[in-house]
Amino acid sequence: MFEQHLTEDDMPLFTKLRLTAFGETVINIANDPSFDEWSFSQKIRHALNQETEARGERRMLKLLKASRTPNPAACVEDIHYLDGRSLHREVIARLAACRWVDHCTNLVILGSSSVGKSYLAQAMVNAACRRDYTARYYRLDDLANQLAVYHHTDPARLKFLQDLHACDALVLDDFLTTPISSETAAEVLNILAAREGRGATVVTSQFDPEDWYKSLHDAVVAESILNRIVSNAEIVQLAGPNMRRHTVTGIDSGLEV
């Protein structure tokens, strides 16, 4: 009997079964002579691998979208190790492995304006999503504004906070660059307390932790916030050239504050 090869006309069935990548691969195998010497098992394994990779990619993109990171493309592979920049490949490779997320260890990224703190934090979000962790990214001012939208008894507010409490990695960018209200400070403390032992928190700041008191009105809350973050944290001190200037000249695309 004449064998009928799979064609593009068969794709709707694979799509219906949510096996799009698998279907595309087996159709390609059936119509490409270079696969003729492959065993049946090799062909099926190859198609399964393609489907697995495609599903992983879709999952990662979904996690990145949910993270709200302003730069989903930021990644450790695009970090440049310029002369005078206090970044080391070994450290970045270790951080990209996300053991700090596994161990619920906080990450504090410090440095003056424009040395690349935000980009490094965004690259950590990318690395976490690649490893199937959930992440959320907020500038501290934006988080305060988001919380102000909700009434305290609004169920949406509770859902929003539960999401912050439960995510594997929470990034608070531009932390305490400007003073925040007592209400916001108390909310940040509650978030940090709820996350303790449940997830890792990444903080970027222009100021060293001992200077965070200047942006908080309540010394007790300030001390509590400081302890919640720093007592279980790896501190990365960034120094080096102004990365905004290098972005303009095309040397280091995407590196920001």
N, C-alpha and C positions, 0 to 999 in steps of 0.2 A: 504493500500500500504506500502511496506517495505521502511523504511526511510534510505536514503543513507547518511552516516556520511561524514563530511568533512575530507579529508586526506591531506597528504603532496603533493599529486598530484594536489591539488587546489591552491597551493602557487603561481605558476606563474601568475595567474590572480590577486591575491592581490599585488604581486610585480609590475605588470604592472600598477596597479592603485595607486602605491606608498603608499600602506597600509600594508607594510611588518609586522610590529609589531602587527597590528590589526589582520592580517591573521593568524600569528603564535599563537596568543592568542585564537582566536575563534576555530581554529583546535584543540588546546590543550583542550579547554573547551568541545568540542564535543566528545573527546575521553577519558576524565578523569572522572570517576564515582563520584569523590568528588564534582563535580560541578552540579550533578543531582538535588540537592535540591534548586539550585539557580533559581530565576525567570528569565524570558527572559530579562527584563530590567536590572537586576543585571549583567547578562552576557555581555550584550552590553556595559553597562557603564564601566565594568572592561576592556573590550577590547579597548574601546575608551581611557581610562586612560593610558593603556600601549602604545598605539600609540602616545598619546600626550607626554608622558615621553620620548619615543624614539626620537621623532622629536626635543624635547628640547635638548636632549643629542647631537644629530647630529649638531644642530645649535650652541651649545656651543663649540664643537670641531672645527667647521668651524671658529668661531670667534677667538678661541685660536690660530689656525694655522695662521690666517691673522694677529694676533697681533705681530708675530715674537718673542715672548718671548722665551728665551733660555731654559726655564724650565716650560713647560705647566703644569706639575704635581704639581708645587709649590702651596700650598694652606694653608689657615689659620688653618685648622685642624691639620696640621703637625708642626706648630710652637710650640717649647718647651719653657716653662717658667722656666728657670734654675735660681738657686740662684744667685743673683747679677746682673741679667739681667733686664734692665729697660723696660720690656714689661708687660703689664697688660691685662688680658683676656677681661676685659670690653672695653678697648680701641680698641683692635683688633676686637672684635665682632661689635663694632659700625662702624669701618672703613669698615668691610666686608659687611655691609648693603649698602654701596655705596651711602649714602646720599650726600657725597661730590661730587660725579659725578653728581647727580641730580641738585645740586646747583652750579655747575661749580666752586667748591672750590678747589684750588690747595693743594697739599700735599707735604711737604718738609721733607724728611727723612735724618737725620744727624747722624753722628757717625764715629768713627775711623775705620780703615781697619779691615775687618773680623768680624764685630759685627752682620752681618745679614741684612744689608740695601737692598742689591739686592734681597735677597730672599723675604723680606717683600714686595718690589715693585712688584715682580713676583706674589706673592700671591694676591696682589691687582688686578693685571691683570686677574687672574683666577676668583676672586670674581666678577669683573665687567662683564666678559664674561658669567658667570652663570646667571647674571641678564639681559642678552641680550644687553649689551652695546658693542660698538666697541672700541677696544684698539690697540695701537701701542707701541712697546717697542724698544728703541735704546740706546745703550751707546752713549754718546755725540761724541766721536771720530769716531764711526762707522757712525753716522748720517752725520758728516762733510765729511767723505770719500764718502758716498753715493751721497751727493750733488755735490761733486767735479767731479763725473763721468759724470754728465750732463752738456751740454752747456747751457748757460742762455736762449737761444731761443728754446731749445729742448722741444717739447710738452710733452715728458715723464717727464721732470722735473716739469712742471706745474701740471701735473696729480699727481705726487708724493707729491708735496707741498699741493695741494688741499686735498689729503688724510690725511695729517698731520693736516691740519687746521680743518677738519671736524670730526675727530674721537672723540668719547666721552671722552676717557682717553688716554693721551699721556705720556709715561714714558721716561724721560731723565736720564739715569743711569750714575753714575760716572761723575757727573756734575762738570766741571771746576777743575778736579783733576790736569790737566796739562793745560798750556796756550793754547789758541786757536787763530787762525788768526782773523784779523779785519773783513775779509769777512764772516767767519763763525759766528762771534759774531753778525754781522748785520743780517745774515740770521736767527739766533736763535731769535733775537728780533722781526723780521718780523713774524715768526711763532707764537711767544707768543702773539703778537698784534692781529693777525688774529684769534686766539683761544679765545680771551677775551670775556667772556659771551656766548661762544659756547661750551666749553668743559673744563674739568679739566686736569691739568698738574701735574704729579708726578716727583719730582726731588730727586735724592739721591746724597749726597756729603759728602766727608770727612771733608770739611771745612764749617764753619759757613758762612752765607750769607755776613756778613761784610768783609769777607776775599776773596770773589769772585773777588774783584777788582784786586787782584794780578795776576789773570789769564787773564785779559782783558787789552788791550792796550789803549782803548778809555774810558775815565772816564764817558763821557756822555752816551755812549752805556751801560757801566757797570751799571750806576745808573738806566737806563731805564729797563734793564733786571732784576735787583734786585727788582724794584718796581712792575713790571709785575707779578713776581712770588710770592713775599713775602707779598705784600699788601693784597692779597686775599688767604691766605694759612693757613692751620693747620700744625704746626711744630711738628714732632715726633723725639725726641732726644733719640737715642739708645746708651746704654752703657752696658758693661758686658764682659763675657769671649770671647776669640777668638773662633768663631764658626767653623772655618776651622779645628781646632784641635778636636772639638767634632764630626765633620763630619767624620774624620779619624777613631775615636774610635767607631763610630756608634751611638752616643748619639742623634745626631740631623741631620738626613739625608738631604742633599741638601742645607743647609744654607751656603751662601757664603758672599761676601763682603757687 
